[in-house]
Amino acid sequence: MGRLFDTWMGTKYPDGGVEPLPVLEVRGALLALGGPDARFRVRNALPGERADLVAECRVPEVCLTLKTRMLFVPSKREVRALDEQWEERSQEHSRGQYGRGPATMVYKKWEFRRGADGRRHRVETFRFDTRDVKNPLRDTVLAAGWTWRGVLRKL
């Protein structure tokens, strides 16, 4: 049951032979990911977030907010990650949607345009994949020789 749950939660282990870096270097590498070209930012966690670092991504095109809270466990050389997402609804009487745990979603927007042949064609005008946020975080942790452990509850 443990391996199946690890797979479902997105837990990944570093390749064998990778020397684990100190916690401060892993932290620095994660903070460096949220640069001006990135769609997300990585910041120090606030006291109420119960984490060490938080990666945040806001996607106004689809009214989506993604947050990954990361807690370092130096004794086990692992980063525990809790994913959260909020989707706001545009209708007056519907509530937004909140989710926690691993979720791979691809958001798309389409519109119809007339092509050169005079016919209407459906054209993709927007695309966002949640893996664009999650993969760089996870890959940085694995490259540092640490384990990336997905969790559902408190960190």
N, C-alpha and C positions, 0 to 999 in steps of 0.2 A: 504494500500500500504506500510506503514511503516514497519509492521511486516514481510511482504513478502520480502521486500528489506533487512531487518536485517538478515533474514534467509539465503538469497542468499549470502550476504556478509560475513557470518560466525560470526555474532555478538552473543556473549554468555554472560549471566548474572550469577553472583555468586549465590550460594544457599542461601536461606533465613537463617538468623541467623549467618552468617559469619561476624565477626567484621572486617571492612576494616583496613588494615595496613597503616602506613604512607608511603608517596611516596618514601622516601629513602630506606625503607625496601623492597618495591616492586622492586625498581631499583636494589638493592643488590641481591635479589633472582634471578632476570633475568640474571644479570652479572655472577652469580655463575653457571648458566646452561652450559655455553660454556667451560666446562672443557676439559681435555686431552682425555677423553673417548667419548666425544660428536663429532658428525660428523659436527657440526657447531660451530661458535664462536659468542659471543655477545660482542659488543664493544660500546663505546661512539660514538655518531654520529659526523661526521665532520660538520663544519659550513654550507656547501652547501647542506647538506642532509635534512635539515628542520625537524629534529627529535631529540629525546633524546637518544635513543639507536637503534642499528642496529644489527640484527642477519644475518650472512652471511654463506652460504654453497656453496662450490665448489665441483662439482662431475665430475672429469676429464674423467671418463669412458664413459660418454654420453655428454661431453662438455656442461655442464649445470652450471649456477650460479643462486642461489636463494638469495633474499635479502628481509628481513622484516624490514621496518622502523617503529619504535614505538614512539609515542608521548604521554606523560602523561598529562592528564587533571585532576588535583587534585580536582577542584571544583565539578566535576561530578563523581569522583572516577572511571575514565575509561582510558583505554589505547587504543589509535587509532592506528590501524596497517594497513600499506600499503604494500602489497606483490608485488614483482617484480621478473621476471625471464628472463634470457637470455639463449638462446640455440644457440651455434655456429654450423654452417654447415661445413662439411668436404670437400665439393666440391668447386672448385675454383670460380665458377661464381654464387653461390647462397649466399644470405645474411643470416645472423643469424636472429633469431626470438626473439622478445621482447614481453613480456606480463605483464599486470598489473592487479591486482585484485585477488580474491580467485581462486585458481586452484589446484585441487587435481589430481596429476599425479603419475603414477607408471611406472618407466622405467625398462625395462628388456632386458637382452641379453641372447641369446640361442646359443647352438652349438650342432652338432650331434656327438654322441659317440657310439661306439659299445658296446652293453651290453654283459652279460655273455651268453646269448642265441645266440650270433653271429649277431643279428639284430641291425640296427641303431636305436638309440633313441634320441629324442630331450631332451637336458638337460639344465636347467636354470643355467647360470654361473654368472649372476649379477642381483641384484634387488635393486631399490631405490624408496622409497615412500616419497613424499613431506610432508606427515603427520608426518614423523619422525622428522622433523624440527619444524613444526607449532604446533603440539599438546603439546610438553613440554612448549613452550612459553605461549600458551593460558591457559593451566592448572595451571601454576604458577601464572598467573594474577588472575584467578578465585579463587584459593586457598587463595589469599591475600584479597579477598572480593571486588575486582575491576571488572568492566565490560570490556570485550574484544570486541572492535568495529572495524569491518573491514570497510575500506574506499577505494574508487577508485581514489580520487583526492588528492590534497595537504592535508597535515596533519595540 
